[in-house]
């Protein structure tokens, strides 16, 4: 039996990668999380957090005006 390709593997981004990907500062990201306007991170360990790349990509897409997004 042939199985269709499953979705791309989930990738976890650390804060530095999230800052690079979004162009936002660390302080801005944490402030936006607190206000509920940015995806909350996942707890990876006692002193470690990360974000699912798909969630960050979705947040970026939601910030792009529709006319730009549709090419």
Residue pairs with C-beta under 8 A, 6 or more apart in sequence:
10 52
10 53
10 54
11 52
11 53
11 54
12 42
12 44
12 50
12 51
12 52
12 53
13 21
13 50
13 51
13 52
13 53
13 56
14 50
15 26
15 29
15 49
18 24
18 29
18 51
18 56
19 25
19 26
19 29
21 53
21 56
21 60
22 29
22 56
22 59
22 60
24 32
29 38
32 38
33 39
33 40
33 41
38 59
39 51
39 52
39 55
39 56
39 58
39 59
41 49
41 50
41 51
42 49
42 50
42 51
42 52
43 49
44 50
61 69
